[in-house]
Amino acid sequence: MAFSKTILRLFAVLLLFLIICLSSDGASHDDDSAPKSASCNNKFQLVKVKNWVDGIEGESIVGLSASFGASLPSHADKALRLPAVFANPLNCCASSSSKLSNSIALSMRGDCAFTAKAQVANSGGAAGLLVINDKEDLYKMICSENDTSLDITIPVVMIPKSGGEAINESMAAGGNVELLLYSPKHPVVDFSEIFLWLMAVGTIVCASLWSEFIACEQNDERYDELTPKGMHACIVTLILRICRNCGQKTLNLPFLGEVSILSIGVLLSCVAFAVFWAANQHASYAWIGQDVLGICLMITVLQMARLPNIKVASTLLCCAFVYDIFWVFISPLIFHESVMIAN
C-alpha cells in the first residue's frame, strides 16, 4: 500500500507540472529570427480550412498563417465561404489571367517570394491566398529584409501538399469548390494533451499495480486459458479478480483441450471489437478503440518484460530509438506519407 500511495503522489505532482507546462498558447507563436516591420509582425497561427465540393462538406485542412497579411476570424460563423480559384500562372508570381475577385486564390509554392504572391492575389481582388507547399509540413512564410512597406490586406495561409492535391482533384473533376478560413483560438490549457498524458502515465501506473490483481487469482485451475494476450488477458484477469467463480465452467475443444467458457467468450468479444475497429478505423471515434487496444497491449507487455541487467535495458532503448527513426524519417520514403502526421 505504501508503494501505491507513493505512485499516486508522484502521479499528482506530474499532473500539476504538466498543467503548468501546458498553460501557454500552442496554436500561435512568434519567430524571433524573422525580419520585423510594421506590416510583417503577425504571429504564426494554425488555420482551419473548411471546404465544400458541390455543396458537400469535405475533410478540413490544417494550414499555417503568414507573418504578413490580414488576420483571420477565430470563429467559423464570422468567416466568409468563398469559391476557390487557381491563379494563372499557378505560381502567382505575375498578374493572373484567372478572375480572382471575391474568391480564395490558390498558388503553388516557389519561383518568387511569398510576399510577391500575396501582392499579386491582393491586386487581383482575391479575398485570401492559399499557398500549396511542395511537402507535407507547413513552412513559415516570412518577409524578406527589403519588405518594409507591404500593403497586403488579405490573409495568406500555407497548406500541405496533400490538401492542395485534394482541392485540385475536385476542381479538375468539374466540382464547384468553396473554402472557408478561420483560426480557432487555442485554450490556455489544452485538455486533449492532458488527457493523452493521463492515458500514458495511467497505463504505466496500472501495469505497475497489475500484479496485485494477478496475485489474488487462484493458481489451482483445472484448465488452461487460451493463449491470446493483450486485451483478452486484461479482461479475463479483471473478471476473475471480481468474480473468481466465473471461470469454473470449462469446455473441451479439439487441439486446445479443456478451456474456460469465460476465456472463449472474452476471446470472441475481443475479436469482434478488433474487427469493428479495423472496419471503422477512419471514423472520428476510432481513436477510442485504438487506445483501448494499445493500453491493453502495453499492460501485457510491461507484465511480461523483464530487465535483469542494464545491458538488456540499453538494448531495448536502442531498439525503441531505431523504431522512432524508422517511422519518422524512413516511413515517408516507403509509404509516400508520414504516418506521424495526423489527418
Backbone torsions as a table, in degrees:
resi	resn	phi	psi	omega
1	MET	NA	-36.4	179.1
2	ALA	-62.9	-38.9	178.4
3	PHE	-64.0	-39.7	-180.0
4	SER	-65.3	-42.1	178.6
5	LYS	-64.2	-38.1	178.6
6	THR	-63.2	-42.6	178.9
7	ILE	-64.0	-42.7	-179.4
8	LEU	-65.5	-38.1	177.3
9	ARG	-65.8	-43.5	177.3
10	LEU	-62.3	-38.8	178.1
11	PHE	-60.8	-43.4	-179.7
12	ALA	-66.1	-40.7	178.8
13	VAL	-64.7	-43.8	178.9
14	LEU	-64.7	-35.8	177.8
15	LEU	-64.8	-43.1	177.3
16	LEU	-62.3	-41.8	178.3
17	PHE	-63.2	-39.0	179.5
18	LEU	-64.9	-42.2	-180.0
19	ILE	-62.1	-39.5	178.6
20	ILE	-65.4	-41.0	-178.6
21	CYS	-68.2	-32.6	-177.3
22	LEU	-88.1	0.7	-179.0
23	SER	-80.5	56.4	177.0
24	SER	-150.1	155.7	-176.7
25	ASP	-80.6	107.9	-178.1
26	GLY	-90.0	-7.9	-178.6
27	ALA	-87.2	-16.6	178.7
28	SER	-136.1	142.6	178.6
29	HIS	-157.3	161.9	-177.8
30	ASP	-105.7	163.4	178.1
31	ASP	-124.5	104.4	-176.4
32	ASP	-67.1	-21.3	-177.5
33	SER	-82.4	-12.6	-177.3
34	ALA	-80.4	145.5	176.8
35	PRO	-60.1	139.1	-177.5
36	LYS	-112.1	143.5	172.8
37	SER	-157.9	172.3	-177.5
38	ALA	-62.6	-30.0	-178.0
39	SER	-100.9	6.8	-176.9
40	CYS	-144.2	61.4	-178.8
41	ASN	-135.8	23.8	178.8
42	ASN	-73.0	149.2	172.6
43	LYS	-79.1	146.0	176.2
44	PHE	-74.6	125.3	-177.8
45	GLN	-127.8	143.4	174.1
46	LEU	-71.2	136.8	-175.1
47	VAL	-122.3	136.6	175.9
48	LYS	-99.0	122.2	-179.4
49	VAL	-107.6	103.4	176.8
50	LYS	-87.6	143.9	-177.0
51	ASN	-138.7	149.1	177.1
52	TRP	-129.9	138.4	175.8
53	VAL	-118.5	113.0	-176.0
54	ASP	54.1	39.8	177.0
55	GLY	84.8	-5.8	-179.7
56	ILE	-99.7	122.8	-177.0
57	GLU	-71.9	133.9	178.6
58	GLY	-104.0	-169.3	-179.3
59	GLU	-74.8	131.9	-178.5
60	SER	-67.5	152.6	180.0
61	ILE	-114.8	139.8	178.3
62	VAL	-99.5	127.0	179.6
63	GLY	-124.6	-176.5	-179.5
64	LEU	-133.9	127.4	-178.7
65	SER	-74.2	160.4	-179.6
66	ALA	-88.5	169.3	177.9
67	SER	-81.0	1.2	179.3
68	PHE	-132.8	169.8	179.3
69	GLY	93.1	-178.1	-177.2
70	ALA	-78.8	156.5	177.2
71	SER	-83.8	156.4	-179.9
72	LEU	-100.5	152.2	175.9
73	PRO	-66.8	156.2	-178.2
74	SER	-90.7	-8.6	179.4
75	HIS	-125.9	142.9	-176.9
76	ALA	-64.9	-32.5	-177.6
77	ASP	-71.8	-11.4	176.9
78	LYS	-99.9	-1.6	-179.6
79	ALA	-97.1	158.0	-179.3
80	LEU	-95.4	139.0	176.2
81	ARG	-97.9	108.9	-171.4
82	LEU	-125.4	156.0	178.6
83	PRO	-70.0	151.6	178.6
84	ALA	-96.6	136.7	-179.5
85	VAL	-137.5	130.3	175.0
86	PHE	-80.2	135.2	176.8
87	ALA	-68.8	153.1	177.1
88	ASN	-132.3	105.2	12.3
89	PRO	-72.7	160.9	-174.5
90	LEU	-64.8	-26.8	-179.1
91	ASN	-77.9	-10.4	177.0
92	CYS	57.4	35.3	179.0
93	CYS	-95.1	-8.2	178.1
94	ALA	-137.7	166.1	-179.1
95	SER	-51.8	131.3	-174.3
96	SER	-83.7	135.5	174.3
97	SER	-79.8	-15.1	175.4
98	SER	-80.9	146.0	178.1
99	LYS	-76.1	115.6	-176.0
100	LEU	-103.3	-7.1	-175.0
101	SER	-63.4	138.7	178.7
102	ASN	55.2	41.7	179.2
103	SER	-148.1	168.9	173.6
104	ILE	-96.6	113.8	-179.1
105	ALA	-80.6	145.4	176.7
106	LEU	-122.7	139.2	178.2
107	SER	-142.8	159.8	176.4
108	MET	-89.5	151.2	178.4
109	ARG	-74.6	145.2	173.4
110	GLY	115.7	167.3	173.9
111	ASP	77.2	-21.0	176.6
112	CYS	-160.3	173.1	-176.5
113	ALA	-69.9	155.5	177.7
114	PHE	-62.4	-37.0	179.7
115	THR	-66.1	-33.7	177.7
116	ALA	-66.3	-41.2	176.8
117	LYS	-61.2	-43.9	-178.8
118	ALA	-64.1	-39.3	179.4
119	GLN	-65.5	-38.7	178.0
120	VAL	-64.4	-46.5	179.5
121	ALA	-65.0	-38.7	179.9
122	ASN	-64.9	-44.8	180.0
123	SER	-68.8	-23.9	178.4
124	GLY	-83.1	-1.1	176.7
125	GLY	89.9	10.5	179.8
126	ALA	-67.8	150.2	178.6
127	ALA	-88.8	-9.7	-179.9
128	GLY	-176.1	164.6	-179.7
129	LEU	-133.2	128.4	172.8
130	LEU	-108.4	121.5	176.9
131	VAL	-99.5	120.8	-177.8
132	ILE	-88.1	119.1	-179.3
133	ASN	-73.7	158.9	177.9
134	ASP	-90.8	5.2	176.4
135	LYS	-136.2	178.0	-178.4
136	GLU	-83.5	-20.9	-179.6
137	ASP	-79.8	168.9	-178.2
138	LEU	-107.5	120.3	-176.8
139	TYR	-91.4	141.2	178.1
140	LYS	-77.2	117.9	179.9
141	MET	-89.5	111.4	-177.5
142	ILE	-119.3	171.9	177.7
143	CYS	-90.7	158.8	173.1
144	SER	-87.4	171.6	-178.8
145	GLU	-66.1	-21.5	-178.6
146	ASN	-86.6	-12.6	-178.6
147	ASP	-85.7	80.0	-176.9
148	THR	-103.6	-17.0	-176.9
149	SER	-135.2	60.2	179.4
150	LEU	-79.1	146.1	176.7
151	ASP	-127.3	70.3	-179.0
152	ILE	-109.7	117.5	-173.9
153	THR	-109.6	13.1	179.3
154	ILE	-119.4	153.3	176.3
155	PRO	-73.5	143.3	179.5
156	VAL	-123.4	126.4	-173.9
157	VAL	-134.2	139.6	173.1
158	MET	-100.5	137.1	176.5
159	ILE	-122.5	156.2	-178.7
160	PRO	-69.6	165.0	-177.9
161	LYS	-58.0	-42.7	-178.3
162	SER	-63.5	-37.3	178.3
163	GLY	-65.2	-42.8	178.0
164	GLY	-65.5	-37.8	178.4
165	GLU	-65.7	-37.2	179.0
166	ALA	-64.8	-43.2	178.2
167	ILE	-65.2	-42.5	-179.8
168	ASN	-62.3	-41.9	179.2
169	GLU	-63.3	-40.3	179.3
170	SER	-65.4	-41.2	179.9
171	MET	-72.0	-36.1	178.4
172	ALA	-65.8	-27.9	178.7
173	ALA	-81.7	2.7	178.0
174	GLY	91.4	9.2	-178.9
175	GLY	-79.4	150.1	176.7
176	ASN	-90.3	105.7	-174.1
177	VAL	-97.9	129.1	176.2
178	GLU	-121.2	145.0	-176.5
179	LEU	-126.7	151.8	175.8
180	LEU	-139.3	126.2	-175.7
181	LEU	-114.3	132.1	172.0
182	TYR	-156.2	157.7	-177.3
183	SER	-118.3	94.5	-177.0
184	PRO	-64.3	143.6	179.2
185	LYS	-71.2	139.8	178.1
186	HIS	-89.5	132.4	180.0
187	PRO	-64.5	155.6	179.0
188	VAL	-59.0	-41.9	175.8
189	VAL	-118.3	119.7	-179.4
190	ASP	-80.9	103.6	-176.3
191	PHE	-69.3	-24.0	177.3
192	SER	-66.3	-38.5	177.6
193	GLU	-68.3	-37.3	176.3
194	ILE	-64.0	-40.7	-179.8
195	PHE	-63.7	-42.7	178.2
196	LEU	-63.6	-41.3	178.7
197	TRP	-63.6	-41.6	179.1
198	LEU	-62.1	-40.6	178.6
199	MET	-64.3	-42.6	-178.1
200	ALA	-65.9	-51.9	-178.9
201	VAL	-68.5	-38.2	178.4
202	GLY	-61.1	-36.3	177.9
203	THR	-63.8	-43.4	179.7
204	ILE	-66.1	-43.3	178.9
205	VAL	-62.9	-43.1	-179.8
206	CYS	-62.2	-42.3	178.8
207	ALA	-65.7	-33.9	179.4
208	SER	-68.2	-32.7	-178.3
209	LEU	-96.4	-0.6	-174.5
210	TRP	-63.9	-29.6	-179.0
211	SER	-61.0	-25.0	178.2
212	GLU	-66.4	-34.1	176.1
213	PHE	-71.4	-45.8	-176.5
214	ILE	-66.8	-36.6	-178.1
215	ALA	-64.6	-23.6	-177.9
216	CYS	-84.2	-6.8	-178.8
217	GLU	-78.8	152.2	176.4
218	GLN	-80.0	140.0	-177.1
219	ASN	-99.9	1.3	-177.7
220	ASP	-101.4	44.1	179.5
221	GLU	-69.0	146.5	-178.2
222	ARG	-94.2	4.3	-176.1
223	TYR	-140.2	170.6	177.1
224	ASP	-107.3	136.9	174.5
225	GLU	-74.5	157.1	175.8
226	LEU	-64.9	151.4	-172.8
227	THR	-73.0	-22.9	-177.6
228	PRO	-54.3	142.9	-179.8
229	LYS	-113.1	-155.9	177.9
230	GLY	70.5	-127.0	-177.1
231	MET	-60.2	-38.5	179.8
232	HIS	-61.5	-48.7	-178.6
233	ALA	-64.4	-39.7	-179.1
234	CYS	-65.1	-45.9	-177.7
235	ILE	-66.8	-44.1	179.7
236	VAL	-60.8	-43.1	-179.5
237	THR	-62.5	-43.1	-179.6
238	LEU	-65.4	-42.7	-179.7
239	ILE	-64.1	-44.5	179.6
240	LEU	-67.4	-28.3	177.1
241	ARG	-68.6	-38.5	-179.5
242	ILE	-80.0	-43.1	-177.3
243	CYS	-133.0	97.4	-174.9
244	ARG	-68.8	-24.2	-178.1
245	ASN	-84.5	-4.2	-177.4
246	CYS	-68.9	-21.7	-177.2
247	GLY	-101.7	17.8	-176.6
248	GLN	-77.0	-34.3	-177.9
249	LYS	-75.3	132.3	-176.9
250	THR	-124.6	170.7	-178.9
251	LEU	-146.9	136.8	177.8
252	ASN	-87.3	124.0	179.7
253	LEU	-121.9	145.2	177.3
254	PRO	-59.3	138.7	177.4
255	PHE	70.3	-19.5	-177.8
256	LEU	-105.7	-23.3	-179.1
257	GLY	79.3	-146.2	-176.1
258	GLU	-87.9	117.2	-179.2
259	VAL	-128.7	159.9	-178.8
260	SER	-74.8	137.9	175.0
261	ILE	-64.0	-35.1	176.0
262	LEU	-59.4	-44.2	-179.2
263	SER	-62.9	-39.4	179.2
264	ILE	-66.1	-45.3	179.9
265	GLY	-62.0	-42.1	178.9
266	VAL	-66.1	-39.6	179.6
267	LEU	-61.3	-44.7	179.2
268	LEU	-63.8	-38.6	178.2
269	SER	-65.3	-40.5	179.4
270	CYS	-66.2	-40.9	178.0
271	VAL	-62.9	-43.7	178.7
272	ALA	-62.3	-40.3	178.9
273	PHE	-63.2	-44.8	-178.8
274	ALA	-66.5	-39.9	179.0
275	VAL	-65.4	-42.5	178.4
276	PHE	-61.5	-42.2	178.7
277	TRP	-65.1	-43.1	-179.2
278	ALA	-62.8	-36.0	-179.1
279	ALA	-75.2	-21.7	-177.7
280	ASN	-124.0	30.5	-174.0
281	GLN	-69.6	-13.9	177.9
282	HIS	-98.0	1.2	178.0
283	ALA	-74.7	161.6	-176.6
284	SER	-66.4	-24.9	-178.3
285	TYR	-96.6	4.3	-175.2
286	ALA	-65.2	-24.0	-179.0
287	TRP	-61.6	-27.6	-179.0
288	ILE	-64.2	-49.6	179.1
289	GLY	-63.7	-39.2	179.8
290	GLN	-64.6	-40.8	179.8
291	ASP	-69.7	-37.7	178.4
292	VAL	-62.6	-46.2	178.7
293	LEU	-63.3	-42.3	-179.4
294	GLY	-65.9	-41.4	179.5
295	ILE	-64.0	-44.6	179.2
296	CYS	-62.6	-40.1	179.2
297	LEU	-64.7	-43.3	-177.9
298	MET	-68.1	-36.1	176.9
299	ILE	-61.8	-42.2	179.8
300	THR	-66.4	-43.0	-179.5
301	VAL	-63.2	-43.9	-179.5
302	LEU	-66.6	-26.3	175.5
303	GLN	-75.9	-33.2	-176.7
304	MET	-85.5	-29.3	-174.9
305	ALA	-70.0	138.1	177.2
306	ARG	-131.7	131.3	-179.6
307	LEU	-115.4	86.8	-175.6
308	PRO	-70.4	-24.7	-179.5
309	ASN	-154.9	174.7	-176.1
310	ILE	-68.3	-25.4	179.7
311	LYS	-65.4	-43.3	179.0
312	VAL	-64.8	-42.7	179.3
313	ALA	-62.7	-41.6	178.9
314	SER	-65.2	-38.9	178.4
315	THR	-63.1	-43.7	179.0
316	LEU	-64.5	-39.6	178.1
317	LEU	-64.8	-40.0	177.4
318	CYS	-64.2	-40.1	177.5
319	CYS	-64.1	-40.5	177.8
320	ALA	-64.7	-36.9	178.2
321	PHE	-64.7	-45.7	177.8
322	VAL	-63.3	-37.3	178.2
323	TYR	-59.9	-46.4	179.4
324	ASP	-65.4	-42.1	179.2
325	ILE	-59.3	-41.6	-178.8
326	PHE	-62.1	-50.1	-174.0
327	TRP	-73.8	-26.6	-178.5
328	VAL	-86.1	-43.2	-171.2
329	PHE	-109.2	-32.2	-174.7
330	ILE	-94.4	-35.1	-177.5
331	SER	-58.3	-35.6	177.1
332	PRO	-61.4	-28.5	178.8
333	LEU	-73.0	-25.1	-178.9
334	ILE	-92.7	-46.8	-175.3
335	PHE	-96.7	-2.3	-179.9
336	HIS	61.3	19.9	177.4
337	GLU	-165.3	139.0	-179.3
338	SER	-78.7	124.6	178.4
339	VAL	-74.2	-9.5	-179.5
340	MET	-83.7	-8.3	179.8
341	ILE	-93.4	119.6	-179.9
342	ALA	-76.1	137.6	178.7
343	ASN	-86.6	NA	NA
